[in-house]
Amino acid sequence: MKNTALTSTHEALGAKMVPFAGYNMPVQYEGVNIEHETVRKAVGVFDVSHMGEFLIEGPHALELIQKVSSNDASKLTIGKAQYAYLPNEDGGIVDDLIIYRIKEETYLLVVNASNIEKDWNWISSRNDVGATMRDLSEDYSLLAIQGPKAVEAMQSLTSHDLAAINFYNFIVGDFAGIEHVIISATGYTGSGGFEIYCKNSEVKQVWDKVLEAGAAYGIKPIGLAARDTLRLEMGYCLYGNDIDDTTSPFEAGLGWVTKFTKEFTNSKALEAEKARGVENKLIGFKLDERGIPRQGYDIVDGQGKTIGRVTSGTMSPSLGIGIGLGYVPKIFAEVDSKINIQIRKNAVPATVVKLPFYKG
């Protein structure tokens, strides 16, 4: 089990620690609902240093990224980031990731913790263009400062105007007394804020100063359990739950980051699939009655026939109802369609809704 540079800090704060993607991670401190509400209404800080970071550099860096990524990274200017996925050869997804253009010939790829080795091997095996690759995952930490008060609460820690950093833009600047920190207006909660990339040796100072600066704004440390309920309320996919090596990106609703302006892994087959149309779609649903949908539960039609399964589900802390994601045939995927979720012996009625669940 790996630790982040802040593991002992979380333990000292009384966090409940659990194994996650090979790391010892804080799942909660005070409780999921309290932490969830803190992010929705004020500001919270997550340690997500288990995420992976790859630096791709040199005159052929863009060429390699264009080969392996579904999105068009040629559109990135310095200071911009984009969401994308790595297609495999079989119509599925190796991983989803964020690509940052740091300098003219330097890109940072941020990948899921559980896929660091898999992604590194995948990208390396396609690097026949001579791009320089470095795995920084073991050396860098990542804090997510999320919530509507994040800008106001953190402004005293930097000389840069945080309000001027647009969504999916970033700067490299001073933060919490450390130079050359990446301050990125990205996140996984839907409540705004920043993600801060710094070295492991610097993160304790950053963490302490973030909590100090945010104290007047009600900042709290937040665990991975609330991170999951927050992302699910936004309908954001989680790799391993809602997308994986067997998932069609078009069924998963990732057509918007699939750009056929260039050739990339399996692009011809994906283009054909797009033209053909898909049979199943990832939907968001809310329960019409009491109950909590969980990953793996069957989705059934009015006659009790299984038509799909729940890929992510929870009791929404913001809405007070059971919500979830799952794949169903297209005829059941229209908004307002009626489906049922098999919760033990009961087929609980549910309605397909437009994402996100939480509208802010």
N, C-alpha and C positions, 0 to 999 in steps of 0.2 A: 504494500500500500504506500503510495506516494503522499507526501504532505505538501501543502503550499507554504510559502514563506510566512503566512499568517496563521497557521494551524494552532500554534500555542496561544495566540491572541484570542481566537474563537473559543478555545477550551476555557481560557481564563474568564471569558464573558458568559460562560455557562451554556454555550451552544450544544445542541444535540448533534453529535457527529455521526455520519454514516459513510460507508464506502460508495463512491460514485465515480464511474469511469476510471477506476483504478486509483482514485485519490480519496483521502480522508477529508470529507467536506462537511460544512455546517448545514444541516437540513432546516433547522429552526432555532430561534432564541427564545422569544416570548410565546410564540404560537403563530400558526399560519395566517389566521384571519386578522390579527393585530398587525402583523408585518405587511400583509397585502394592503390593508387600509392605509398604512403609513405611506406606502409608495403611491397609492392612488390620490391621496389628499395632501401629502407633504413631501418628504424626501427620505429615501433609504439608500444604504450602501451595501452592495453585494461583493464578496470576494469570488470572482470567477476566473482565478488564475490557473485553473485546470485546462482552460482552452489552449489550443495549439497555435503557434505563430511561426510561419515560414517566410523568410526573406528571399525574394527572387530578384536577382540583379543582373546588370550588364546589357549590352546592345541587343541580346536576344531574349531578354526577360519577357517583353510583351508577346513575342512570338510563341513562347511556351505557354503563357497564360491563355492566349487565344485558342491554342490547341486543346487545352484541357477544360476550359470554362464554357458554360452555356451562354453567358452574357457577353457583351461586346466591350472588352476592357480598353479598346482604342478610344472610347468616348471619355475615359477618365482623364481629367487634368490633375495636376498636383494639388493635393488638399481635398480630393473627392474620393468617396468610397462607393462600392456597389455590391449588392447582394447577387449571388449566383449559385450554381451547383456544378458538381463535377459529374458529367454523364459517364456511365460505363458502356461497354460494348453491347450489352444485352437489353437496352431500353430502360435500365434502372438508374439509380443515383448512388454514386460513391459517397458523397457527402454534400451538404450545403455549407456555404462559407461567405465571408465578406472579403473583398479585395480593396486594398488601399493603395493609391499611388502616392508614394512618399517623396520621390524625386523623379527626375526625367527618366532614369533607367532603373528605378528601385520600387518594388511593389511588396506590400505585406499581405500575406494571405492568413486569415484567421479561421481556424477549422475547429470542429467539435472535438472535445477531449477524448471521447471514446474511439475516435477515428484517426488520431495523430499518426500512428505508425502506418496504418492502411493508406492514408492520403499521401504521406511522404513517399511511400513505395510506388504508389500509382503515378504521382507527378514525376518522380525520378525516372521511372521506366519509360516515360514519354519525352524525356529531356534529351533529344538527339540534336538539339540546336545549340548546345553549349551555354545555356543560361547558368549563372552561378546560383546555387541554392544553399541556404543555411537554415537549419532548424533551431529556432530561438526559444522553443517551448519551455525548456528547463530553466532558462535564464530570466524570463520576463513574467511579470505579474499583471493582472488585469482587474481593475475595480470598476463596477458599474454603479454610478450615482444616478438614481432614477427617481422621478417624481416632479410634480408641477413647480415645486419650490427649489429645484436643483440649481437653476441659473443664479437666482438671488442668493442662495445659501453658500454657493461656492465662489462667487465673484471676488471675494476678498483674498482668495488663494492664488490669483493670477493677475498679471498685468494686461492680459488680453480680454476683450469684450466677449464674454461667453454668449450673450444674447445674439451676437452677430454671426455665430457659427450655425449655419443652416443644417437641417436634417440631412444625414449622410454626407456631411462635410466634416473636416477635421483640421486642426492646426498642430504643429510641433512647437511647443513653447514652455514657459515656466509654469509650474503648478506646485503648490505646497512646499515651496523652497527648493524644488528640484528643477534643473534645466532640462530641456529636450525631452519633455513628456508628450506623448500623443494624447490630445484631448479631442475625442471624437463624439459628434452628436448622433450617436447610434444607441441602440438598446433593444431589449427584448420584452418590454413591459407595456408599451403603448402610452406611457405617462410622461414621456419626455425625459431629458437628462443627458448624461454623458458617460462615455467609457474612457477610462484612464489607463494607458499602457506605460509601465515603468519597469525598471530592473528590480529583481528580487531584493537586492540590497537597499532599495529605496522605498519599498512599498509600506513598511511599518511607519515610516515618517509620514508618508502620504495618508495612510489610513487614520493615524492619530489626528492629523491636522484637519482632515475631512470631518471627522466626528466632532472636533472642537469648533470648527467654523459652522457646522450645521446644527449645533446644539440649540441655538435660539430658534431654529426652524423645525424642531421636533425630529431631527434625524435619528434613525435607529439602524443597527446592523440587520440585514435581511438574509434569510436562508434560502436554500434551493427549493424548498416546498412552495414558498410564496412566489418564487420566480416562475414555477410551473403553472400556478393558478393565474398569475398575471398574463403570461404568454398565451394561455389557453383562452382567456377572455378576449384576446385580440385575434384568435384564430391562427396564430403563428404555428407553423409546423415544428415538431421536435424530431430530430433524426433518431431512428430506432423505434419510434412510435408511429408517426404519421407518414414518414418517408423512409425508404431503405433501398438496398441493392435491387429489389424486385419492383419498386414503385415506378410507374410511368409519371414523368414530370407533368404531363398534360392532365392526367387524372388528378394529380395533386394540386392543380391550379398554378403551376409554375411556368405557364406559357409566357408570362410577362417578362421573365428573365431568360428566355430562350430566343436568341437572336441569330437568324439565318443570314445575316449580312457577311458571314465568314464561315469557313469550314472548321468543325471541331469534332471531338470524339463522337461517333455514331450520329452525326448531324443529318446524314442522308436518310437514315431510318426514322429519326425523330421528325424530320420534315414530312415524310410519308405518313407517319402516324397522325400528325396534325391535320393533314389534308383529309385523311380517312375519318377522323373523329374518334373519340374514345367511347368505350362502353360503360365505364364506371366513373364516378366523380367523388372527390372528397367534399363532404358536406359538413356544415355546422348545424346542430340541432339543440333544442331545449326541451326538457321534459314538461309535459302538461300537468303532471301530478308529482307528488313527493317521491323522491328517490335519488340515488347517486349513480350515474353511469360510470363504469370503469373500463379501462383498456381490456379488450378481449371479449367483452359482452357481445352477444349476437344482436344484430338489428333484424327485426322480422316485419313482414307485411301483415295486413289485416287478417289473413288466413293462418298466421303463425309460421309461414315459410321463411327460412333464413335468407335474407337478401344482402347481408353485409356484416361488418363487425365494427365495434367501437375501437378507434385507435388511440384516443385520449379522452378522458372524461373526469369531471369533478363536480363538487357543489360550488357554484360561483359565489365567492365572498361578496362581490359587489352587487350581484343581482338576486342572491338568495334562492336560486333555482339550480337544478341539475343541468349541466351543459356538456356537450362533447363534440368530437369530430369522428367521422367514420366514412368508409367507402360504400357506396350503394350504386346500383344501376342507374343510368341517366334518367329514366322515367320517374324515379323517386327523388331526384336531386333538385327539382324545382323548389324555389322558395314557397313556403306554406304547405308543402306536401306533408302528408301524415304518415308517420312510421311508428314502430314500437321498439322499445329497448327491452330485451329479455334480462330482467334482474331477478335472479334465482327462479322462482316459479311464476313470477308475474311478468306479463308483457305490458310494460308501462308506456302509455301513449306519449308521443313526442312530435314536435313540429320542426321542419327544416326552416332555418332562418338565414338571413343574409349576414355575413361576417363583416365587421367584428361583432361579437356579442356585446361588448362594453363600448358604448359610444362616447364616453367621457362627459 
